């Protein structure tokens, strides 16, 4: 099964994703990709479900963090489980966007803040950074779909108001508004 689950912050997305009937069609074990800050604690997951979950944090313990490399490693690993839950692809997308902006491949004279080489340094993303991020997210989803596992991708929700429209459209949030539609 391939499931995209999205909703507002604190609406129970993680809890719902992990509240499956264990020892059934879904299997006995799940890999839980804790991409959202703080999600590795599994605080919102009932203890009875936690025992079936192996938490994976897509950040190295040491060294430089490359969000694409880490995400691809997780998405292509041969897991000893029947289910992979990615919580959230929204956080992964924001990490990718920040990394692509720092690379400055898509603009010259980008606006940056803070002193380079320090923790406060960050760069304003440009349109090409958003496109590269969307492309990488689709690449990751394709890699996940190649897995012989059930996949649940958790995403925050966002809203967009299309031009010349008197309504809002809601949908999954990655970066930009393309995925919402």
N, C-alpha and C positions, 0 to 999 in steps of 0.2 A: 504494500500500500504506500502511496505517496500523498502526504497530507500537508497543506499549508494552513496554519492556525494563526490568526492575527486578532488583536484586540487592543483596547486601551491599557495604559499602565495600571498595574495592580488589579486587573480584572480576572485573574486566575488562569492565565494562559499556561504557565508552567505546570501548575497543579493539574489542570485538565490533560495536558500532554502526557503527564506521568501517571495518570489515574486510569490505566488500562487493565483489562482482565488478564493478569499474569497467568502463566502456565496454560495459555490458550493459543489461539491463532497467532497472537503477538509474541509468544515465546516466554522465556523465563528471565532473560537479561536484556538490559538496555544500556547503550552508551549515551551519556548525557553531555553534550558539548556546551560547556558553561561559558559562552561568549559574553554574556551580559555581566557587568561588574557586580560582584556579590552573589551571583547565581550558583556558584559552586557549593555554597553552604547548604543548599536544598532546604532552606528554612520553610518554604511554602509547601513542601512535599510531605505528606503524611509518612510517619516512620514505617508503616507496612509496605509502602511503595519504595522507599529509599533502599531497602535491602536488595532490590532487584536492579539497582542503578549503579553504574560505574561512571564517575565524573571525570571528564577530560577538560582541561583548561588549555585553549589554543594559544598559550603564551609560554615562551621558554623560561626556565628558572634562571638562566644566566644568558648573557649575550644580548645582541640587538634583536628587537622584535620586528619581524617581517610578517605582516598579517596575511599576505597572500601565500607565502611559503607554509606558514603554520596551518592555515585553513586547508590548503591542498593536502598536506600531510594527514590531517584528520579525515578529510573526505575520501582519501584513497587507501587508508589503512585497512588491512584485513582484520576486522574486529571479530572477537569471539562473543557474538551477541546476535539477536535476531531483529533488534530495533535500534535506530539511531535517532536521537532527539537533538536538534540544533537550536539552542536557546540563547540569544536570538540572532538571526541573520541580519537584523537591523544593526546590532552592535558591530558585527563583522564588517558590514558595509561602511559604517562610520570610521572604523579603524583603517580600512582600505583607502577611503577618501583622504584621510589625514596623511597617510603614507604617500599617496600619489601626489598630493599637493606639495609635500616636502621634496619630492624628486624634481619638481619643476620641469617636467617633460613637455608640458602643453602651453606654457606661457613664458615670456621673458619679463623681467622686472615684476615678478609677483610681489604682492604685499605680504610682508611677514611681520611678526610681532615677537618681542623678546630677543635676547641675545642668542645667536646660533650656538649650538653646543650645550645649551642649558635647558633645564626642564620646562621653562616657560616659553621656549621658542615654538612657534607654530606659524603656519602659512595659510593665507586665504585661498581656498580652492577656486579653480576656474572651470569653465564649461567642460573642457577636455578631461579634467579630473573626474567629473561626474560621469561622463561617458565611459571612461576606463573602469570606474568602479562598477557601473551597471554591467559592463561586459564581464568583469571578473566574477560578479555574483552569479550571472547566468552560467559561467564556466563551472563554478563550484556546484551549482544545482545539477548540472549535467553529470559531473563526477559523482555526486551523491546518488543520482538515478542509476548509475552503473553499478552501485553496490547491491549485493544480493541480500539486502536487509529491507525491512519496513523503514520508512523515513517520515519523521514528523519535523517540519521546519516551523519554528515559532518566530513570529514577527510582530513588531509594534504596528499599530495602525496610524494612518495619517489621512488628511483630508486635502482635497484640492478643489478650487473653484475654477472651472474651465472658462476661457474667454467667451463672452457673449452668451453666458448661461446664467440662469437665476437659481442654480442649485449647486450643491457641493457633491463631490464624489468621494467616497471613502474606500480605503483599500490598504494593502500591506505597505509598510514604510521600509525603504532601504535608504537611498539618497536621491534627492531630486523628487520629481513627481511622476516620472514615467511609469513606475511600477504600480502606482495607485490605480491608474486606469486599467 
